Amino acid sequence: MKLLITFLILFTSAIVPITAVVQEDLSLGEALQTGLQNNYGIRISVQNIEISRNNNTWGTAGRYPTINIGVDQTNAFSYQPDVDIPGTTITNKLSPYVNLNWILFNGFRIQITKDKLGLLNQFSEGNSAIIVESTVQAIILAYYNVLLEKEKLSVLEEVQKLSKDRYDYELKRRELGISVSYDVLQAKIAYLSDTSNVLLQQANYHNALRNLNLVLGEPVEKTFNPADTFSAEMLEYKIEDLILKMEESNKTLKNQYINLALLKKDAEIQKSYLYPSLSINSGINMAAQRLKPAGGTAYNRSSYDYYVNFSLDFNLFNGGNTKRAISNAKIQHRIGELEIEELKLILKNQLYTTFELYNVRKQIYEVAEESLKSAALNMSISNEKFKTGAINSFNYRDVQLVYQSIAIERLEAIYNVIDTHTELMRLTGGIVRE
């Protein structure tokens, strides 16, 4: 038993310096800034926004003409045996050209496409906002989880110190012949148990730090000291106000409305095929030719060809494909409307559930706060009673365990309030502003 307690004490002293190393302080604001800069999902979404912005141009929509330039070069060798002077005629030809194609009208499809490209850009920005929102929530919860595990460690270390004091007290009593070995053994067992709890909690604390590093995109070995206090504001909300905020600002819902607008544009694009299409094709062809007839002298000639052509195209019948595409696009739009109604119902249900849970957790925290005050006072009184012999070691140990349990329940109550408050802010679209 002495060997075991010596090992635990040495092991504790070996772990404690990990947390005692000089560490930089990290506030929640700094954690959010770091996480938003490093998060891979956000960085990828920013690149997607850049792509959608590049595509959101009139050129992509088809407003401007396409102009091509090129040159053709041909060489011909023609042998003519039936002429007066048989031989080979050599022809060399160089033909540069410029060609312009321009759609003048195609059922307003160009304008509709440009509107759709603008909506796609908004949709990409909305997706990025959702990723930012989720990242902020994850960082907040990971940061406060570190504080939670740190505070739990402080509680367990406090109980461990009380157990150590009790164990030392029993050892002195035994030296004086007042205490028996049984009491010393009980004190030692309690101290060893509390030491094990401290060791396990130190591991939990380090795991919480590593998890926060993962969320922040920082190296796993990086250490820091969370600088904010572990506390929660007890705010009052009205469910009617939260529902209004959710319907106006929820990022997922707003993006769904953009998606509905995209479906509407798809239907308009299909309708544009009911209109005729008018285009112009214009250009110039030039030719420079050198001919050398058999037995004759080579000579040069050139030509220029200008043209302006108009094309009017109108589909009279294609097996009903156009009308079928229009009908399908309208159905997709109705599906989009139903998805919005479903999403609103789901979000409203989540909001009511989270709102009720938030209020319950606030009440649990208030109860835990009062319980801790009573448990701390009981601990203080019991400590004095134990030293005077008014209560035995079993009673004193029970008081210690009750205090430990209530103290940890209070810390978890604080974290739970922070958790539900953060979820309320996400549902109502206010987490980024907060």
Long-range contacts (C-beta under 8 A, 24 or more apart in sequence): 1-185, 1-188, 4-192, 5-188, 5-191, 5-192, 5-195, 8-192, 8-195, 8-196, 8-199, 9-195, 11-199, 12-195, 12-198, 12-199, 15-199, 15-202, 16-202, 18-202, 18-206, 18-223, 19-202, 19-205, 21-223, 23-223, 23-224, 23-225, 24-224, 24-225, 25-224, 25-225, 25-226, 25-227, 26-224, 26-225, 26-226, 26-227, 27-226, 27-227, 27-228, 28-140, 28-143, 28-228, 31-139, 31-143, 31-212, 31-216, 32-136, 32-139, 32-140, 34-216, 34-217, 34-218, 35-135, 35-136, 35-138, 35-139, 35-215, 35-216, 35-217, 36-132, 36-135, 36-136, 37-217, 38-216, 38-217, 38-218, 39-131, 39-135, 39-217, 40-217, 41-131, 41-135, 42-128, 42-131, 42-132, 42-135, 45-124, 45-127, 45-128, 45-131, 46-128, 48-124, 48-127, 48-128, 49-121, 49-124, 49-125, 49-128, 51-124, 52-117, 52-120, 52-121, 52-123, 52-124, 52-125, 53-121, 55-117, 55-120, 55-121, 56-114, 56-117, 56-118, 56-120, 56-121, 57-117, 58-110, 58-114, 60-113, 60-117, 61-110, 61-111, 61-113, 61-114, 61-117, 62-103, 62-106, 62-109, 62-110, 62-113, 63-110, 63-114, 64-102, 65-100, 65-101, 65-102, 66-100, 66-101, 66-102, 67-98, 67-99, 67-100, 68-98, 68-99, 68-100, 68-101, 69-96, 69-97, 69-98, 69-99, 70-96, 70-97, 70-99, 71-95, 71-96, 71-97, 72-96, 72-97, 80-294, 83-294, 85-294, 85-295, 86-294, 87-293, 87-294, 87-295, 88-294, 89-291, 89-292, 89-293, 89-294, 90-291, 90-292, 90-298, 91-289, 91-290, 91-291, 91-292, 92-289, 92-290, 92-291, 93-287, 93-288, 93-289, 93-290, 94-287, 94-288, 94-289, 95-285, 95-286, 95-287, 95-288, 96-286, 97-283, 97-284, 97-285, 97-286, 98-283, 98-284, 99-281, 99-282, 99-283, 100-280, 100-281, 100-282, 100-283, 101-279, 101-280, 101-281, 102-279, 102-280, 102-281, 102-282, 103-277, 103-278, 103-279, 104-278, 104-279, 104-280, 105-275, 105-276, 105-277, 105-278, 106-272, 106-275, 106-277, 106-278, 107-271, 107-272, 107-273, 107-274, 107-275, 107-276, 107-277, 108-268, 108-272, 108-275, 109-269, 109-272, 109-273, 112-265, 112-268, 112-269, 112-272, 113-269, 115-265, 116-262, 116-265, 116-266, 116-269, 119-258, 119-261, 119-262, 119-265, 120-262, 122-258, 123-255, 123-258, 123-259, 123-262, 126-251, 126-254, 126-255, 126-258, 127-255, 129-251, 129-255, 129-432, 130-251, 130-252, 130-255, 132-432, 133-251, 133-426, 133-429, 133-431, 133-432, 134-426, 135-215, 136-431, 136-432, 137-422, 137-423, 137-426, 137-431, 138-215, 139-212, 139-215, 139-216, 140-418, 140-422, 141-418, 141-419, 141-422, 142-208, 142-211, 142-212, 142-215, 142-216, 143-212, 143-226, 143-228, 144-230, 144-415, 144-418, 145-208, 145-211, 145-212, 145-415, 146-205, 146-208, 146-209, 146-212, 146-226, 147-226, 147-228, 147-230, 148-208, 148-230, 148-411, 148-412, 148-414, 148-415, 149-201, 149-204, 149-205, 149-207, 149-208, 150-205, 150-208, 150-226, 150-230, 151-230, 151-411, 152-201, 152-204, 152-205, 152-408, 152-411, 153-198, 153-201, 153-202, 153-204, 153-205, 155-404, 155-407, 155-408, 155-411, 156-194, 156-197, 156-198, 156-201, 156-404, 157-198, 159-194, 159-197, 159-400, 159-403, 159-404, 160-191, 160-194, 160-195, 160-197, 160-198, 162-379, 162-383, 162-400, 163-187, 163-190, 163-191, 163-193, 163-194, 163-400, 164-191, 166-190, 166-191, 166-386, 166-393, 166-396, 167-191, 169-387, 170-393, 183-393, 186-393, 186-394, 186-397, 187-393, 190-397, 190-400, 230-411, 230-414, 231-414, 232-365, 232-414, 232-415, 232-417, 232-418, 232-421, 233-421, 234-362, 234-365, 234-366, 234-417, 235-421, 237-355, 237-358, 237-424, 239-351, 239-352, 239-355, 242-351, 242-355, 242-424, 242-427, 242-428, 243-348, 243-351, 245-428, 245-429, 245-430, 246-347, 246-348, 246-351, 246-427, 246-428, 246-429, 247-344, 248-429, 249-428, 249-429, 249-430, 250-347, 250-427, 250-428, 250-429, 251-429, 252-343, 252-347, 253-340, 253-343, 253-344, 253-347, 254-429, 256-336, 256-339, 256-340, 256-343, 257-340, 259-336, 260-333, 260-336, 260-337, 260-340, 263-329, 263-332, 263-333, 263-335, 263-336, 264-333, 266-329, 266-332, 266-333, 267-326, 267-329, 267-330, 267-332, 267-333, 269-329, 270-322, 270-325, 270-326, 270-328, 270-329, 271-326, 273-315, 273-322, 273-325, 274-322, 274-326, 275-314, 276-312, 276-313, 276-314, 277-311, 277-312, 277-313, 277-314, 278-310, 278-311, 278-312, 278-313, 279-310, 279-311, 279-313, 280-308, 280-309, 280-310, 280-311, 281-307, 281-308, 281-309, 281-310, 281-311, 282-307, 282-308, 282-309, 283-307, 347-427, 350-427, 351-424, 351-427, 351-428, 354-420, 354-423, 354-424, 354-427, 355-424, 357-420, 358-417, 358-420, 358-421, 358-424, 361-413, 361-416, 361-417, 361-420, 362-417, 364-413, 364-416, 365-410, 365-413, 365-414, 365-416, 365-417, 368-406, 368-409, 368-410, 368-413, 369-410, 371-406, 371-409, 371-410, 372-406, 372-407, 372-410, 375-402, 375-403, 375-406, 375-407, 376-403, 378-402, 378-403, 379-403
